[in-house]
């Protein structure tokens, strides 16, 4: 009678089957992790775009609300020109789209970049009855402007964020006409 030794090891078939099962589970887990990482990166990009657009629009709103009264008429904002992507106000201040940037030009300060990665920037003007005014507007034709609507779209890494706002020009308000 021959004695058979029992070894505690694995057969080649068992080892290969274990490797296949672990590889399958790892592949499934890696797909879930990669998808989650991509979703996080996309949401982080959208969040950055939203923050940048909000900050830029806040600055633009502050500038537009600071438009002075035109000395030629009570309750008339000092707006020289408006078109769908720029507005010229006060003495020589300008907010305009230039390529993929929105620039603010202040008298004596030159151009300052408000935001980059702009894919769309539109300006609409409205009169006292909230009726849209025909663009472009030059000189005295721009004076009936009471409100300005702004739409800003930023794009980066295949993601975009659009923010809209309306600004009531303080210079046109009868209670604050002439007020600093």
VENSULCOR-V510137 format. One record per residue. N is the residue number from 0. RES is the residue in one small letter. SS is DSSP state (H for helix, E for strand, L for the rest). PHI is phi in degrees with one decimal (* if undefined). D_FIRST is the distance of its C-alpha to the first C-alpha in Angstrom with 1 decimal. Layout:
N/RES/SS/PHI/D_FIRST ; N/RES/SS/PHI/D_FIRST
//
This chain:
0/x/L/*/0.0 ; 1/x/L/-95.3/3.7 ; 2/x/L/-89.7/6.5 ; 3/x/L/-97.6/9.4 ; 4/x/L/-91.0/12.7 ; 5/x/L/-100.6/15.5 ; 6/x/L/-91.6/18.8 ; 7/x/L/-89.8/22.1 ; 8/x/L/-86.9/24.1 ; 9/x/L/-103.6/25.8 ; 10/x/L/-80.8/25.3 ; 11/x/H/-61.3/28.2 ; 12/x/H/-63.7/29.3 ; 13/x/H/-64.1/29.5 ; 14/x/H/-64.3/31.5 ; 15/x/H/-65.9/33.9 ; 16/x/H/-62.1/34.5 ; 17/x/H/-65.3/35.3 ; 18/x/H/-62.7/37.7 ; 19/x/H/-64.6/39.4 ; 20/x/H/-63.9/40.0 ; 21/x/H/-64.3/41.4 ; 22/x/H/-63.4/43.6 ; 23/x/H/-64.3/45.0 ; 24/x/H/-64.0/45.8 ; 25/x/H/-65.0/47.4 ; 26/x/H/-63.0/49.5 ; 27/x/H/-62.5/50.8 ; 28/x/H/-66.7/51.6 ; 29/x/H/-66.7/53.4 ; 30/x/H/-62.5/55.5 ; 31/x/H/-63.7/56.7 ; 32/x/H/-66.8/57.4 ; 33/x/H/-64.3/59.3 ; 34/x/H/-61.1/61.4 ; 35/x/H/-64.7/62.2 ; 36/x/H/-65.6/63.3 ; 37/x/H/-63.5/65.4 ; 38/x/H/-63.8/67.1 ; 39/x/H/-64.1/67.8 ; 40/x/H/-62.6/69.4 ; 41/x/H/-63.2/71.5 ; 42/x/H/-68.5/72.8 ; 43/x/H/-65.5/73.5 ; 44/x/H/-63.8/75.5 ; 45/x/H/-62.9/77.4 ; 46/x/H/-64.0/78.1 ; 47/x/H/-61.3/79.5 ; 48/x/H/-61.8/81.7 ; 49/x/H/-62.3/83.0 ; 50/x/H/-63.0/83.9 ; 51/x/H/-63.1/85.6 ; 52/x/H/-65.9/87.5 ; 53/x/H/-63.3/88.6 ; 54/x/H/-63.5/89.8 ; 55/x/H/-63.9/91.7 ; 56/x/H/-65.8/93.3 ; 57/x/H/-59.8/94.3 ; 58/x/H/-66.0/96.1 ; 59/x/H/-62.8/97.8 ; 60/x/H/-61.1/98.9 ; 61/x/H/-59.7/100.4 ; 62/x/H/-64.8/102.3 ; 63/x/H/-67.6/103.6 ; 64/x/H/-70.7/104.7 ; 65/x/L/-89.7/106.6 ; 66/x/L/-59.8/108.8 ; 67/x/L/-79.5/112.3 ; 68/x/E/-71.1/115.3 ; 69/x/L/-82.4/117.4 ; 70/x/L/-62.6/120.9 ; 71/x/L/-76.8/122.4 ; 72/x/L/-156.2/121.3 ; 73/x/L/-70.1/120.4 ; 74/x/L/70.0/116.9 ; 75/x/L/-114.4/115.9 ; 76/x/E/-76.0/112.8 ; 77/x/L/-84.2/113.3 ; 78/x/E/-117.4/111.0 ; 79/x/E/-88.7/112.1 ; 80/x/E/-141.3/109.5 ; 81/x/E/-140.7/106.5 ; 82/x/E/-134.6/104.3 ; 83/x/L/-68.9/100.8 ; 84/x/L/-135.1/99.1 ; 85/x/E/-156.3/101.7 ; 86/x/E/-140.5/104.3 ; 87/x/E/-109.8/107.2 ; 88/x/E/-143.7/108.9 ; 89/x/L/51.6/111.2 ; 90/x/L/-77.3/112.8 ; 91/x/L/-151.4/110.0 ; 92/x/E/-78.8/106.7 ; 93/x/E/-141.2/104.2 ; 94/x/E/-116.2/100.7 ; 95/x/E/-150.7/99.2 ; 96/x/E/-86.5/96.1 ; 97/x/E/-132.7/95.7 ; 98/x/L/69.2/92.6 ; 99/x/L/-110.6/89.7 ; 100/x/E/-128.7/91.5 ; 101/x/E/-103.8/94.1 ; 102/x/E/-108.8/96.8 ; 103/x/E/-116.6/99.4 ; 104/x/E/-108.8/102.5 ; 105/x/E/-108.4/104.8 ; 106/x/L/-56.6/108.3 ; 107/x/L/78.8/108.1 ; 108/x/L/-113.1/104.3 ; 109/x/E/77.6/103.0 ; 110/x/E/-84.0/99.9 ; 111/x/E/-127.2/97.0 ; 112/x/E/-82.3/93.7 ; 113/x/E/-86.2/93.0 ; 114/x/E/-161.7/89.7 ; 115/x/L/-112.3/87.7 ; 116/x/L/64.3/85.4 ; 117/x/E/-82.0/88.0 ; 118/x/E/-101.0/87.4 ; 119/x/E/-158.7/90.4 ; 120/x/E/-145.3/93.4 ; 121/x/E/-128.3/96.3 ; 122/x/E/-122.4/99.5 ; 123/x/E/-126.2/101.6 ; 124/x/E/-115.8/105.0 ; 125/x/E/-131.4/106.5 ; 126/x/L/-89.5/110.1 ; 127/x/L/-61.5/111.4 ; 128/x/L/-86.1/110.7 ; 129/x/L/65.2/107.1 ; 130/x/L/-90.8/107.7 ; 131/x/E/-65.2/106.0 ; 132/x/L/-98.8/108.3 ; 133/x/L/-68.1/108.3 ; 134/x/L/-107.4/106.7 ; 135/x/L/-79.3/107.6 ; 136/x/E/-119.4/110.3 ; 137/x/E/-128.8/112.7 ; 138/x/H/57.5/115.5 ; 139/x/H/-61.7/117.4 ; 140/x/H/-65.5/115.3 ; 141/x/H/-82.1/112.4 ; 142/x/L/-63.0/114.5 ; 143/x/L/-72.5/113.7 ; 144/x/L/-65.4/110.1 ; 145/x/L/-110.1/109.1 ; 146/x/E/-133.4/105.3 ; 147/x/E/-129.4/102.7 ; 148/x/E/-103.1/99.3 ; 149/x/E/-121.2/96.5 ; 150/x/E/-128.5/93.2 ; 151/x/E/-126.6/90.7 ; 152/x/E/-122.4/87.4 ; 153/x/E/-110.6/85.0 ; 154/x/E/-134.9/82.0 ; 155/x/E/-159.1/79.1 ; 156/x/L/52.4/75.6 ; 157/x/L/78.1/76.1 ; 158/x/E/-115.5/77.2 ; 159/x/E/-140.1/80.7 ; 160/x/E/-139.6/82.7 ; 161/x/E/-118.1/86.2 ; 162/x/E/-130.0/88.7 ; 163/x/E/-125.5/92.1 ; 164/x/E/-154.4/95.1 ; 165/x/E/-121.5/98.8 ; 166/x/E/-119.8/101.3 ; 167/x/E/-90.5/104.7 ; 168/x/L/-73.4/107.1 ; 169/x/H/-62.2/108.8 ; 170/x/H/-62.9/111.9 ; 171/x/H/-92.4/112.7 ; 172/x/L/-79.8/112.6 ; 173/x/L/-64.8/116.1 ; 174/x/L/-72.2/115.3 ; 175/x/L/-112.2/113.9 ; 176/x/L/-60.2/116.0 ; 177/x/L/90.2/117.2 ; 178/x/L/-79.3/114.9 ; 179/x/L/-69.5/112.8
//
